[in-house]
């Protein structure tokens, strides 16, 4: 009998993905203030309670603006190492840049997280995009997109070799001893002797995830990743991405369908659609939209004149994704998501685009507005299609929205038979 295929739900544990009105929303609803670290531990507790497959922590390796509403996002590996001691089951996926890190150092850090969490660690490999962040790492400016992905490919080769060249073996008395061999990597960018001096966990090495949206990103993902984060706002785009990724997997000698795609989603929920819409209106009411407008396109390095916040958005001026794939200044998948959304919403105002791109959280990922049952129906339909492995969930209003999801949606998913009813103790890689 074939094993039941459950939906994977990852919980994005970053306040930077909140709706811009979330803090005032919490104040209005009597949610007590918590420190940045208390909020991280809160995500961990929700991760276990909600039976989420993993926590996903993104990384902003520099200051986006001061003051920062989120208290300054914690460095992901450090944060997840702390969270690991307050959780039992949820996976722990940390983001780190292949452009800014050294592979041996990162291999040690992630292997340590994997060891301390007993095989629950994952690594989201990103190449980073912002020039001023590169200057924090002694780079004059950022590498070109082509150079970034060449570096990412070799970086992951080194990482995997260091992780794979280790084992625990019993000595004659039966006591487990750590063995590791040099890797003697001598490549165009890295020269690493090894071996790695951190013993493996029970899953041997962390899961490798990657946000593969552009052509070079998909190629790297097909070669190295075991899970891919995507920006698919429609079932049709999810099917297209699945075909593209499967073709790349076959070219790398890997079976199609073996790397699950996990699109992002921000749910706005209520007992009725009207209640969900009212929550969104309330959150929106706490935001001063005009100052956010420059960030909507500025994050992509696009200089398109924007008028008053309530003017029609100049959709005709947005370049086609294919024309800017090599030059875009932010995640390519996020730009594709915004471009497609703008095409699907003719007559959208500048305010609408600012809300979709930055104001309502979760970058340009799909926003769902509806009832608990409608969300479950939506999840079931996408799951049945077979083109995704689950969703990377970002919650607009923080703890109140996550609590609502766990109380109202998770039981319905379990009843539908597409979500597990008990936690799994499997290592993270085996879950995917």
Protein Blocks (a to p, Z undefined) as FASTA:
>chain_A
ZZdddddddddfbfklpcfklmmmmmmnopacddfklmmmmmmmmmmmnopabdcdddde
bdfbdcdfklpaadfklmmmmmmmmcfklccdddddfklmcfklmmmmmmmmmmmnnopa
ccdddebjbfklmmmnopabdcdfklmmmmmmmmmmmmmmmmmmgccdddfkopacdddd
dfkiacfkbccebjafbdcdfkopacdddddfbfmlmmmmmmmmcbdcdddfbfklmmmm
mmmmmmmmmmnopaehkaccdddddddddfbfklmmmmmmmmmmmpcfklmmmmmmmmno
pacddddfkbccdfklpccfklmmmmocbdfklmmmmmmmmmmmghiafklmmmmmmmng
gijaccddddfklmmmmmmmmmmnopagbdcdddfklmmlmmmmmmmmmmmmmmnopacf
bdcfbdfklmZZ
